[in-house]
Amino acid sequence: MQKQEDYWATPKEFLIAGYGDCEDYVIIKYFTLIKLGFDKKKLYLTTVHEKYIGGYHMVLSYFDKEGESPLILDNLSFRILKLNTRTDLEADTFINLRGVYKIDKNNKLKKVQSYSPKFQELLRKVKRER
């Protein structure tokens, strides 16, 4: 794994290192859930502002049903809760294969970019490792 700020490790790099930051946990969860059959269109790498500690954090969001608050998988919690019950988190961006999104008060995603360069680079690295 690279020693640089905000480096997104592939699942293989994460497992070899044996540790990682929040982005690395989200990435391995993302690819694991896809392997288990979850719909990748419903999974999002999500940047959030952590209100109590301060600063940015990354979690994995799963939109089970359109218009409902997504489920949040967070390496800082063993509980899987809906975003609207997580008073400690304020969602910023949602990233997946289809683009970069913001969420509105009705849990609708609005596209703000057609793709995330960082996410695309991660996908290229994962593909090269196969």
Secondary structure, 3 states (H helix, E strand, C coil): CCCCCCCCCCHHHHHHHCCCCHHHHHHHHHHHHHHCCCCHHHEEEEEEEECCCCCEEEEEEECCCCCCCCEEECCCCCCCEEHHHCCCEEEEEEEECCEEEEECCCCCEEEEECCCHHHHHHHHHHHHHC
